[in-house]
Amino acid sequence: MAITQVGDTVRLETTFKVGTVLTDPTTITLTVRDPLGVSTTYTFAAATITRDSVGLYSKNIVAGAAGTWAWLWTGTGAAAGVDEGTFTVESTLLGANLLCSVDDVKSALELSTAASDDLILGLCVAVAPAFASRCQREFIGPTGGTRSFGLRDRLLDLAPYDLRTVTTMTLHPEESPQVLVADSDYLLLPQGGASLGDTYQQIRFSSRLSFVSTVAREFGEARLRIVGNWGCFGSVPVAEEVRRAAVLTVSSWLDRAASEYAADGGFAREIAPDRSATWAIPAAAWSLLMPWARLGTP
């Protein structure tokens, strides 16, 4: 089945036969499980399944979440049988948090055609994780996201994540949850936030806290769960130097695919000095990103 995007309608169809003859089952059900693990069952008896003709049934499903969906048709009685499968829903790129826009890149490359927009958009999405890996900084992160960490000592390095604000922080969430209090049970570091990005990169815990738990005894570390807002750039605009580094990087990657985005068979415009760029972050972009990198990043 073709890959779809969130919000698309997916048509699930099946046939039931006895030998080669299309036949209606005595009862028929369709079970659909979404990527979050929630299963929904539909039945012909409840008029939630459509009978298109003898032995032919269908159901339209709105794909409300990205990921892998699974489905199972079950017929009993006169035409017993099962039919199952999966379909994949991809996240829409238009909803992704981007460090630069398609228009930013097209303006830099002096491109006016829309023929290359999908290719450019895909590379714009790929820039954020590439920068995060190189700088050990999370430039784009989730708002209201939940992350878990292992605690071995009283100073936790969040790398490669950047924490903007804490909603709740819970120690030993799996057995005896203890909600921690800021400036009493823990301190966010560096104080006042990093000089670039205003985010927190480490957490220091009070010596009063006990890290002893069943998980700690069995696996050598306690568990910590943080719900909060992550990444250097949330509702605030992306810093100009990071945006320009993203434009340079996408432009450099596009130079590797010049024949795909050069309009009307013309020659793609290159951005110097990255004429020999590979799929890595080019030198010109790295010079802009270097001040943002975590200390100790090579």
C-alpha positions as CSV (number, residue, x, y, z in Angstrom):
1,M,0.0,0.0,0.0
2,A,1.3,3.5,-0.8
3,I,2.9,5.6,1.9
4,T,0.5,8.3,3.1
5,Q,0.8,11.3,5.3
6,V,-1.0,12.3,8.5
7,G,-4.6,13.4,7.7
8,D,-4.9,11.2,4.6
9,T,-7.8,8.8,4.2
10,V,-6.6,5.2,3.6
11,R,-9.0,2.7,2.0
12,L,-8.8,-0.8,3.4
13,E,-10.3,-3.5,1.2
14,T,-10.6,-7.3,1.4
15,T,-12.3,-10.2,-0.4
16,F,-13.8,-13.5,0.9
17,K,-14.1,-16.5,-1.3
18,V,-15.1,-20.2,-1.1
19,G,-12.8,-21.7,-3.6
20,T,-12.9,-19.2,-6.4
21,V,-16.4,-18.0,-5.7
22,L,-16.9,-14.7,-3.9
23,T,-19.0,-15.4,-0.8
24,D,-20.2,-13.3,2.1
25,P,-19.0,-14.5,5.6
26,T,-21.6,-15.0,8.3
27,T,-19.8,-12.3,10.4
28,I,-17.0,-9.9,9.5
29,T,-14.8,-7.7,11.6
30,L,-11.9,-5.3,10.9
31,T,-9.4,-4.5,13.6
32,V,-7.1,-1.5,13.1
33,R,-4.1,-0.7,15.4
34,D,-2.6,2.7,15.2
35,P,1.1,3.6,15.8
36,L,0.4,4.4,19.4
37,G,-0.9,0.8,20.0
38,V,-4.6,1.7,20.2
39,S,-6.8,-0.9,18.5
40,T,-10.3,-0.2,17.1
41,T,-12.7,-2.9,15.9
42,Y,-15.3,-2.3,13.2
43,T,-18.1,-4.7,12.2
44,F,-20.5,-5.1,9.3
45,A,-23.3,-5.7,11.8
46,A,-22.7,-2.3,13.4
47,A,-22.7,-0.7,9.9
48,T,-19.1,0.5,10.3
49,I,-17.9,-1.6,7.4
50,T,-19.1,-1.2,3.8
51,R,-20.2,-4.2,1.7
52,D,-19.3,-3.2,-1.9
53,S,-20.6,-6.4,-3.4
54,V,-20.8,-10.1,-2.7
55,G,-17.6,-11.0,-0.8
56,L,-16.1,-7.5,-1.2
57,Y,-15.8,-5.2,1.8
58,S,-14.0,-1.9,2.6
59,K,-13.4,0.6,5.2
60,N,-12.0,4.2,5.0
61,I,-9.6,5.1,7.8
62,V,-8.3,8.6,8.5
63,A,-4.6,8.3,9.3
64,G,-4.3,10.4,12.4
65,A,-0.8,9.6,13.5
66,A,2.6,9.0,11.8
67,G,4.1,5.5,11.9
68,T,3.1,1.9,11.1
69,W,-0.6,1.0,11.2
70,A,-1.7,-2.7,11.2
71,W,-5.1,-4.1,10.1
72,L,-6.8,-7.5,10.3
73,W,-10.0,-8.6,8.5
74,T,-11.7,-11.7,10.0
75,G,-14.6,-13.6,8.4
76,T,-16.4,-16.5,10.1
77,G,-19.1,-19.0,9.1
78,A,-20.0,-19.2,5.4
79,A,-16.6,-17.8,4.2
80,A,-14.2,-18.0,7.1
81,G,-10.8,-16.4,6.6
82,V,-8.4,-13.7,7.6
83,D,-6.6,-11.0,5.7
84,E,-4.0,-8.8,7.4
85,G,-1.3,-6.2,6.6
86,T,0.2,-2.9,7.4
87,F,0.6,0.6,5.9
88,T,3.0,3.4,6.8
89,V,2.1,7.0,7.5
90,E,4.9,9.5,7.3
91,S,5.1,12.8,9.1
92,T,4.4,15.8,6.9
93,L,7.6,17.8,6.2
94,L,5.6,21.0,6.2
95,G,4.9,20.5,9.9
96,A,8.6,20.0,10.8
97,N,10.6,22.5,12.7
98,L,13.2,23.8,10.3
99,L,16.4,25.8,10.7
100,C,16.0,27.3,7.3
101,S,13.2,27.5,4.8
102,V,12.9,26.4,1.2
103,D,12.7,30.0,0.2
104,D,15.9,30.8,2.1
105,V,17.8,28.2,0.0
106,K,16.1,29.1,-3.3
107,S,17.0,32.8,-2.7
108,A,20.6,31.9,-1.9
109,L,20.9,29.8,-5.1
110,E,18.8,32.2,-7.2
111,L,16.3,29.5,-8.1
112,S,12.8,30.5,-9.1
113,T,11.2,27.2,-10.2
114,A,9.1,25.1,-7.8
115,A,10.3,21.9,-9.4
116,S,13.0,21.3,-6.7
117,D,10.9,22.3,-3.6
118,D,10.4,18.7,-2.4
119,L,14.1,17.9,-2.7
120,I,15.1,21.1,-0.9
121,L,12.5,20.6,1.8
122,G,13.7,17.1,2.6
123,L,17.3,18.4,3.0
124,C,16.1,21.3,5.2
125,V,14.6,18.7,7.5
126,A,17.8,16.7,7.5
127,V,20.0,19.6,8.5
128,A,18.7,19.8,12.2
129,P,19.8,16.3,13.2
130,A,23.1,16.7,11.3
131,F,23.9,19.9,13.2
132,A,22.8,18.3,16.5
133,S,25.2,15.4,15.9
134,R,28.1,17.6,15.0
135,C,27.7,20.2,17.7
136,Q,26.2,18.0,20.5
137,R,23.5,20.6,20.7
138,E,19.8,20.2,20.2
139,F,18.8,23.2,18.0
140,I,15.3,22.0,17.4
141,G,13.5,20.0,20.1
142,P,10.0,19.0,21.2
143,T,7.8,21.3,23.4
144,G,6.3,19.2,26.2
145,G,8.5,16.3,25.5
146,T,9.4,13.5,27.9
147,R,12.9,12.0,28.2
148,S,14.5,9.5,30.6
149,F,18.0,9.4,31.8
150,G,20.2,7.1,33.9
151,L,21.8,8.5,37.1
152,R,25.1,7.2,38.3
153,D,26.3,10.4,40.1
154,R,25.0,13.8,41.1
155,L,26.0,15.6,38.0
156,L,24.0,14.7,34.9
157,D,25.1,15.8,31.5
158,L,22.1,16.1,29.2
159,A,24.2,15.9,26.0
160,P,23.2,15.9,23.2
161,Y,20.0,17.4,24.5
162,D,19.3,21.1,25.4
163,L,16.6,21.8,28.1
164,R,14.7,25.1,27.9
165,T,12.3,24.7,30.8
166,V,11.2,21.9,33.2
167,T,7.6,21.0,33.7
168,T,8.2,18.0,36.0
169,M,11.3,16.1,37.0
170,T,10.7,12.7,38.6
171,L,13.2,10.4,40.3
172,H,12.5,6.6,40.4
173,P,9.4,7.0,38.1
174,E,9.1,3.2,37.6
175,E,8.6,2.2,41.3
176,S,8.4,5.0,43.9
177,P,8.0,8.3,42.0
178,Q,9.6,11.3,43.7
179,V,8.8,14.7,42.1
180,L,11.8,16.9,42.5
181,V,11.8,20.6,43.4
182,A,14.0,23.1,41.5
183,D,16.7,24.9,43.6
184,S,16.1,22.4,46.4
185,D,16.5,19.0,44.9
186,Y,18.3,20.0,41.8
187,L,20.0,22.9,40.0
188,L,20.0,23.5,36.3
189,L,23.4,24.4,34.8
190,P,24.9,26.6,33.6
191,Q,23.1,29.1,35.8
192,G,21.1,31.4,33.7
193,G,21.4,29.1,30.7
194,A,24.1,28.7,28.0
195,S,25.5,31.9,26.6
196,L,24.2,30.9,23.1
197,G,20.7,29.4,23.2
198,D,19.8,30.1,26.8
199,T,19.4,26.4,27.5
200,Y,20.5,24.1,30.3
201,Q,22.9,21.3,29.6
202,Q,23.6,19.8,33.0
203,I,21.7,19.0,36.2
204,R,23.3,18.9,39.7
205,F,21.4,16.9,42.3
206,S,21.2,17.5,46.1
207,S,23.3,15.2,48.3
208,R,20.1,14.6,50.3
209,L,18.5,12.6,47.5
210,S,18.7,8.8,47.6
211,F,19.5,7.1,44.3
212,V,18.8,3.7,45.8
213,S,16.0,1.7,44.0
214,T,15.4,-1.7,42.6
215,V,16.5,-0.5,39.2
216,A,19.6,1.0,40.6
217,R,20.5,-2.2,42.4
218,E,19.8,-4.4,39.4
219,F,21.4,-2.2,36.7
220,G,23.7,0.2,38.5
221,E,21.8,3.4,37.8
222,A,18.7,5.2,39.0
223,R,16.1,6.5,36.5
224,L,15.1,10.1,36.0
225,R,12.2,11.3,33.9
226,I,12.0,14.9,32.7
227,V,9.0,16.5,31.1
228,G,9.7,19.9,29.6
229,N,10.6,22.0,26.6
230,W,13.7,21.0,24.7
231,G,15.9,22.5,22.1
232,C,17.6,25.9,21.6
233,F,14.8,27.2,19.4
234,G,11.2,26.7,20.2
235,S,8.8,29.6,19.8
236,V,11.7,32.0,19.3
237,P,13.3,32.6,15.8
238,V,16.3,30.6,14.8
239,A,19.5,32.5,15.4
240,E,20.7,34.2,12.2
241,E,24.1,32.5,12.1
242,V,22.5,29.1,12.6
243,R,20.0,29.8,9.8
244,R,22.8,30.9,7.5
245,A,24.8,27.8,8.3
246,A,21.7,25.7,7.4
247,V,21.3,27.5,4.1
248,L,25.0,26.9,3.3
249,T,24.7,23.2,4.2
250,V,21.6,22.6,2.2
251,S,23.0,24.5,-0.8
252,S,26.2,22.4,-0.6
253,W,24.2,19.2,-0.5
254,L,22.2,20.3,-3.5
255,D,25.4,20.9,-5.4
256,R,25.8,17.1,-5.2
257,A,22.5,16.8,-7.0
258,A,22.8,19.6,-9.5
259,S,21.1,17.7,-12.3
260,E,18.1,17.2,-10.1
261,Y,17.4,20.9,-9.3
262,A,19.0,22.9,-12.2
263,A,16.0,24.5,-13.9
264,D,15.3,23.8,-17.6
265,G,18.6,21.9,-18.0
266,G,20.6,24.9,-17.0
267,F,23.6,25.0,-14.7
268,A,23.2,25.0,-11.0
269,R,24.6,28.0,-9.2
270,E,27.2,27.0,-6.5
271,I,27.9,28.8,-3.3
272,A,31.7,29.3,-2.9
273,P,33.8,28.2,-1.1
274,D,32.0,24.9,-0.8
275,R,32.5,23.7,-4.4
276,S,34.0,20.4,-3.4
277,A,31.5,19.8,-0.6
278,T,30.4,16.3,0.4
279,W,27.3,15.3,2.3
280,A,29.1,16.5,5.5
281,I,28.7,20.0,7.0
282,P,30.8,22.3,4.8
283,A,33.6,24.4,6.3
284,A,31.8,27.7,5.8
285,A,28.8,26.5,7.7
286,W,30.9,24.9,10.5
287,S,32.7,28.3,11.0
288,L,29.3,29.8,11.8
289,L,28.2,26.8,14.0
290,M,31.5,26.4,16.0
291,P,30.6,29.0,18.7
292,W,27.4,27.0,19.4
293,A,29.1,23.6,19.8
294,R,29.4,22.1,23.3
295,L,32.7,22.5,25.0
296,G,34.9,19.5,24.1
297,T,33.2,19.0,20.7
298,P,36.0,18.2,18.2
